[in-house]
Amino acid sequence: MPGPDSGGRAAPKGSPHGAKPTSQVARTQAAPATTQGSSRERQELSSGHGMPTWRRRLEQVWLRRLALTAIAALAGLLYAWAMGQDTLEYYYAAADRSMSMSWHDFIFGAFDPAGTITVDKLPGALWLQALSIRAFGMHTWAIILPQVIEGILTVLVLYRAVTRLAGPAAGLIAALVLAVSPATVALDRENISDSLLILLLVLAADAVSGAIAGLAADDADEDDADEDDADEDDADDPDELSSDPSARRTGGTLGRLILAGLWVGLAFQAKDIEAWMALPALGLAYLLSGSSGAGPVLRRAGRLAVAGVVVALVSVSWMTAVSLVPSADRPYVDGSHDNSVFAQVFDYNGFGRFGDQTPLQVRAAQLNPDTPLPVPPRAADRLLDGALGRDTGWLIPAAAAVAVWGIASRRRQPRGDPLRACFILWGGWLVTFFVVFTAVTTLWPYYAAALSPAVAAIIGAGVVAARSRERVPASRTIGLAVIVAGTAAYAGWLVSSSAGPPGWLVPAIIAVGIAATGVIVWSLVRPRTVPFAGALAAGLVAMALAPAVASVSLAAHIEGAFDTPFESARVQEDVALGLGKQAIVAVQDTIPFWRNAASGTPYLMAAQSALLPSAIIYDSGLEALPIGGFDGTTPSPTLAQLQADIRHGLFHLVWISSATDPRLRWVTTHCARLTQRVFYCGGTPPAGSAPGSAGPTPVPVQGN
């Protein structure tokens, strides 16, 4: 006969030591059912009632690792498919080539081989691309390879981060959802800085998750010490252990936070102040974890302050070093009007993106004053509708609903509940990025990829939180049915509103959505026939179908960061045109004539803005001086410098689209016109130097 529990009732059959004390039950419920797989792997569990043998545990570990390997392989296939044929962002590709040619240009992030001006962003991500070119040569695939690797690593790191707080099952689901997210697939197929930004921010989230897991383990240990009659087996319950023993020490927790600060600071080098957008979620999740007394809260706040100092120091390190170098010994800082990298970061690439004209609009006004560049208006639903909705909106409503439910459903758990901390961390990430991207003036499709890790983590944690060994409440099953049906209906609407989806996709979404909803409802009516875990699996398949097909479509059509799923052929042509693919072809045909006209000058030419120099530098590695930097308004070179360069014979050719700038008006009045847009400065042009054309037509649609 089983012995009585603390309330006088008989303990359940098969419980050799009786029921757990109330405090231990609370702690067991507070921890997710699959909290830390890596700590379990290190234990040889007995084969008692309800516990797997060590052999079965080993098999589970290998199956989990095999599944993670398959997910990483799928991600690599989607990101790297035909990457040698992708259309690049040629402004960054030109900078990559310049930086690969000179260590001076590499260190300062110079745009052009002569090192006259920097790129208009911090060069952290471009350093990796330039190193890849140095290692493998100037190839399209060599420029894209770092982003492919960064994307795969992001999937693996997200698995670890989610596993720390929600368990390996949640980690695998999150990794899979992220791997097939269309925004992520499109981003990692091109040479855009956001791939490195997201990897580093997910690494920061992983470090904070480790610190939170350490706090939860410390609280559990304190409770165990207070229980004189605690069961020794319960004290070793793997559900109450952190995956990293070092995180359970105070120093280990602080070290985790310092590491997170380092990752955020490095992310700042990749994409400026966008890296700081993750700080509210990271800080809030840690602050709300652990004991609730004034002392513990103040200690956690103090540790966050230390981590904040690390973030600030690492973030401004390169900027400060560059600022200390005399201006004569470094390139001019593009995006600033006073040669200040701080102005570039905090104004041009920071607060200036809210309400002011974007650099693209400014450049369009310089090159084609009579044809202003239209910018879609800001709207609260911009991430959920149209092209952006098909890029990243598929699971955002579901993730938001799951995050709210996850936090509310665990409100009675202790403050150190790791699963609730997981929802707070990734829910805060989702809200912060969503709000900022809604408010920013221009939102390119690849920006939205920063939402994907949060969406994936919330979905994974939500599936695990919804599982229960007890009878599942009817309200939870009904809620799951509503979320799955709503997500499938939303996906069908997004696909039907696009121009080029496969004809079978909408019927498939509807059929799978109805089938999954039916399975969920049947699990409520006949739970013994269809377990709730089966209903969760059916719902996950229905929700992931449309974005998975969208991701495959992006890879199959060799599309990149500026594309969105199921575009029309006309839109795809416009994107390729805007990125300069046709300009590259025109430049290749025209460079021989320009070389002849240049008469052996050190620079091939100077040109208005960085539009044409991007194509020239990328294709040939020759110097093409960008007058006015990226958007054509930066005061580099000055008129006096331009005149001196011409006088010293650095170049003869100047390409001008519209003489709206005083420097360009001087050229038009003092130099001979060779073609509609090309002028010759420096005497009489040699015979046969004009190709008989105006040169590549400016297309101010290139992303920035």
PyMOL commands that set and color helices and strands:
alter all, ss='L'
color gray80, all
select helices_A, chain A and resi 22-30+37-41+54-80+83-85+90-101+103-108+124-136+140-166+168-179+182-187+194-226+232-235+238-240+245-248+250-287+294-324+327-329+341-348+351-353+359-367+386-393+396-409+418-439+445-466+474-496+505-525+532-556+569-578+581-598+611-620+639-647+662-670
alter helices_A, ss='H'
color red, helices_A
select strands_A, chain A and resi 605-608+624-627+653-655+672-673+678-680
alter strands_A, ss='S'
color yellow, strands_A
deselect
rebuild
show_as cartoon
